[in-house]
């Protein structure tokens, strides 16, 4: 389930932009 963590981090970082 590492892919989910990477994807979540990418979206989280984009939202926190």
Secondary structure, 3 states (H helix, E strand, C coil): CHHHHHHHHHHHHHHHC
